[in-house]
Amino acid sequence: MAAVRCIDLCRTYYQGDQAIKALDHVNLEIEEGGFVCLSAPSGGGKTTLLNAIGGLDRPDKGEVWIAGQRIDKLSKGELAKLRLHQIGFVFQAFNLIPVLTARENVEFVMQIQGVPADKRAEQSKAMLEEVGLQGLGDRRPADMSGGQQQRVAVARAIVSRPALVLADEPTANLDSRNADELMELFVELNQHHNTTFIIATHDQRVMAYAKRVIGMLDGRIVDDSQQQVA
């Protein structure tokens, strides 16, 4: 079963009287355990496609399937439940809660899921160690570097072991060393847990880590290539 299927997706935005086709009849299938980059210049459609796959935006036309379930017709409540249990999100701006510690940020999703406190503490500690933040669980975001904050965001996204992780320009606010470390972490998680990753980026360094690169332009897929990863 495919992790993601998109069938004839269309999405149009309007700026005044001007219609902008953010998605223009997009068809896409991503296998379970895939490590895929969506590559496009600004306005090319990669973030819109990522948002449609994650149920953050609805297409005007077409179908979105996640692990055999059609999601584009789900209610807001059903979509929220899907995202909570099946999809992890990593954003460019980290989106950490500033008043919470790193550990509390990682536990946040599990708390909403109703996971008992002792299990939350155990899993958050283990996950922070897995992303290289052992001993930093009591720090708040303001006391951490950009790379450390992004690692907390990754730990939060994957602590509940979602089958699918969506990352939107995750290295945009990182220097080259931290960007490489983040991508190596993504690769490790993909290989060890068979987590499917879809990463929207225009960074060539990020694309070098992907098993598959899908190029977009003006809302259309214009290239789809497999590549060997060292």
C-alpha positions as CSV (number, residue, x, y, z in Angstrom):
1,M,0.0,0.0,0.0
2,A,1.3,3.5,-0.9
3,A,2.0,5.9,2.0
4,V,0.6,8.8,-0.1
5,R,-1.4,9.0,-3.3
6,C,-2.5,12.2,-4.9
7,I,-4.9,12.0,-7.8
8,D,-5.5,15.0,-10.2
9,L,-5.0,17.6,-7.5
10,C,-5.9,21.2,-8.3
11,R,-5.7,24.3,-6.1
12,T,-6.1,27.9,-7.2
13,Y,-5.5,31.0,-5.2
14,Y,-6.6,34.5,-6.2
15,Q,-4.6,37.7,-5.9
16,G,-7.2,40.3,-6.8
17,D,-8.5,39.3,-10.2
18,Q,-5.4,37.1,-10.9
19,A,-5.8,33.4,-10.6
20,I,-2.7,31.5,-9.5
21,K,-2.6,27.7,-10.0
22,A,-0.7,26.5,-7.0
23,L,-1.5,22.9,-8.0
24,D,-2.3,22.0,-11.6
25,H,-3.5,18.4,-12.0
26,V,-0.9,16.8,-9.8
27,N,-0.7,13.0,-9.7
28,L,1.7,11.4,-7.3
29,E,2.3,8.2,-5.4
30,I,4.9,7.8,-2.6
31,E,5.8,4.3,-1.3
32,E,5.9,3.5,2.4
33,G,9.3,4.2,3.8
34,G,10.1,6.7,1.0
35,F,12.5,9.6,1.5
36,V,11.3,12.2,-1.0
37,C,12.2,15.8,-1.6
38,L,9.7,18.2,-3.3
39,S,11.9,20.7,-5.2
40,A,10.5,24.0,-6.6
41,P,11.3,27.7,-6.7
42,S,9.3,30.0,-4.5
43,G,5.6,29.8,-5.7
44,G,6.2,26.5,-7.5
45,G,3.7,24.6,-5.5
46,K,5.7,22.5,-3.1
47,T,4.3,23.9,0.1
48,T,0.8,23.8,-1.2
49,L,1.2,20.1,-2.1
50,L,2.7,19.4,1.3
51,N,-0.2,21.1,3.0
52,A,-2.7,19.2,0.9
53,I,-1.0,15.9,1.9
54,G,-1.0,16.9,5.5
55,G,-4.7,17.9,5.5
56,L,-3.8,21.5,6.3
57,D,-5.3,22.7,3.0
58,R,-8.0,21.2,0.9
59,P,-7.6,20.9,-2.9
60,D,-10.3,22.4,-5.2
61,K,-10.3,19.2,-7.1
62,G,-8.8,15.7,-6.8
63,E,-8.1,13.2,-4.1
64,V,-5.6,12.7,-1.3
65,W,-5.0,9.3,0.2
66,I,-2.9,8.5,3.3
67,A,-2.2,4.8,4.0
68,G,-5.3,3.8,2.0
69,Q,-7.6,6.4,3.6
70,R,-9.0,9.2,1.5
71,I,-8.6,12.4,3.6
72,D,-9.7,15.3,1.4
73,K,-13.3,14.7,2.3
74,L,-12.8,14.3,6.1
75,S,-14.2,16.8,8.5
76,K,-12.0,19.2,10.4
77,G,-12.2,17.0,13.5
78,E,-11.4,13.9,11.6
79,L,-8.4,15.7,10.0
80,A,-7.2,16.8,13.3
81,K,-7.3,13.3,14.6
82,L,-5.5,12.0,11.6
83,R,-2.7,14.6,12.0
84,L,-2.4,13.9,15.7
85,H,-1.9,10.1,15.3
86,Q,-0.5,9.5,11.8
87,I,1.5,12.6,10.7
88,G,4.4,14.4,12.1
89,F,5.2,18.0,11.0
90,V,8.5,19.8,11.0
91,F,8.3,23.5,10.1
92,Q,10.9,26.1,9.0
93,A,10.2,28.3,12.1
94,F,10.4,25.4,14.6
95,N,7.1,26.4,16.2
96,L,8.1,25.4,19.7
97,I,6.1,26.7,22.7
98,P,8.5,29.2,24.3
99,V,7.3,28.7,27.9
100,L,7.8,25.0,27.8
101,T,11.0,23.1,28.2
102,A,12.4,20.9,25.5
103,R,11.0,17.8,27.3
104,E,7.6,19.5,27.7
105,N,7.5,20.5,24.0
106,V,8.3,16.9,23.0
107,E,5.6,15.6,25.4
108,F,2.9,18.0,24.1
109,V,1.5,15.9,21.3
110,M,1.5,12.8,23.6
111,Q,-0.4,14.8,26.2
112,I,-3.1,15.6,23.7
113,Q,-3.2,12.0,22.7
114,G,-3.8,11.1,26.4
115,V,-0.6,9.2,27.0
116,P,0.0,8.7,30.7
117,A,2.5,11.0,32.3
118,D,5.1,8.3,33.2
119,K,5.1,7.0,29.7
120,R,5.4,10.5,28.2
121,A,8.4,11.2,30.4
122,E,10.1,7.9,29.4
123,Q,9.4,8.4,25.7
124,S,10.4,12.1,25.6
125,K,13.7,11.3,27.4
126,A,14.5,8.5,25.0
127,M,13.6,10.6,21.9
128,L,15.7,13.6,23.1
129,E,18.6,11.2,23.4
130,E,18.0,9.8,20.0
131,V,18.2,13.3,18.4
132,G,21.4,14.1,20.3
133,L,19.9,16.3,23.1
134,Q,20.7,14.1,26.1
135,G,20.7,16.3,29.2
136,L,19.1,19.3,27.6
137,G,15.4,18.4,28.4
138,D,15.0,21.1,31.0
139,R,16.1,24.0,28.7
140,R,13.6,26.3,27.2
141,P,13.8,27.2,23.4
142,A,15.4,30.6,24.2
143,D,18.3,28.9,25.8
144,M,19.0,26.6,22.9
145,S,20.7,27.2,19.5
146,G,18.8,27.1,16.3
147,G,20.0,23.6,15.5
148,Q,19.0,22.4,19.0
149,Q,15.6,23.9,18.6
150,Q,15.1,22.2,15.3
151,R,16.1,18.9,16.9
152,V,13.5,19.4,19.6
153,A,10.9,20.0,16.8
154,V,12.0,16.8,15.1
155,A,11.7,14.9,18.4
156,R,8.2,16.3,18.9
157,A,7.2,15.3,15.4
158,I,8.4,11.7,15.6
159,V,8.0,10.8,19.3
160,S,4.6,9.1,18.6
161,R,6.1,7.2,15.7
162,P,3.9,8.6,12.9
163,A,4.1,6.7,9.7
164,L,4.6,10.0,7.7
165,V,6.7,13.1,8.5
166,L,6.2,16.3,6.4
167,A,9.0,18.9,6.6
168,D,8.7,22.3,5.0
169,E,12.1,24.0,4.4
170,P,13.4,22.4,7.6
171,T,17.0,23.7,7.0
172,A,16.2,27.2,6.0
173,N,17.1,28.7,9.4
174,L,20.2,26.5,9.9
175,D,23.8,26.9,9.0
176,S,25.4,24.2,6.8
177,R,26.7,22.1,9.6
178,N,23.4,22.0,11.5
179,A,21.6,21.4,8.2
180,D,23.7,18.4,7.4
181,E,23.3,17.0,10.9
182,L,19.5,17.4,10.6
183,M,19.4,15.6,7.3
184,E,21.6,12.8,8.6
185,L,19.1,12.4,11.5
186,F,16.2,12.2,9.1
187,V,18.0,9.5,7.1
188,E,18.7,7.5,10.3
189,L,15.0,7.8,11.4
190,N,13.9,6.8,7.9
191,Q,16.1,3.7,7.9
192,H,15.6,2.6,11.5
193,H,11.9,3.2,11.8
194,N,10.8,3.0,8.1
195,T,9.2,6.4,8.5
196,T,8.1,8.0,5.3
197,F,9.6,11.5,4.8
198,I,8.4,14.2,2.4
199,I,10.6,17.3,2.5
200,A,9.7,20.5,0.6
201,T,13.0,22.4,-0.2
202,H,14.9,24.3,-2.7
203,D,18.2,23.5,-1.0
204,Q,20.5,21.3,-3.2
205,R,22.3,20.0,-0.1
206,V,19.0,18.6,1.2
207,M,18.1,17.0,-2.1
208,A,21.4,15.1,-2.1
209,Y,20.1,13.0,0.8
210,A,16.8,12.0,-0.9
211,K,16.1,8.7,-2.6
212,R,13.7,10.5,-4.9
213,V,13.5,14.1,-6.0
214,I,10.2,15.5,-7.4
215,G,10.6,18.8,-9.3
216,M,7.7,21.2,-9.5
217,L,7.1,24.4,-11.5
218,D,4.0,26.5,-11.6
219,G,2.0,23.9,-9.7
220,R,2.9,21.0,-11.9
221,I,5.3,18.1,-11.5
222,V,8.0,18.5,-14.2
223,D,10.5,16.0,-13.1
224,D,10.5,12.8,-10.9
225,S,13.8,11.0,-10.5
226,Q,15.3,8.3,-8.3
227,Q,18.8,8.8,-7.2
228,Q,21.6,6.9,-5.5
229,V,22.4,8.1,-2.0
230,A,25.9,7.6,-0.7
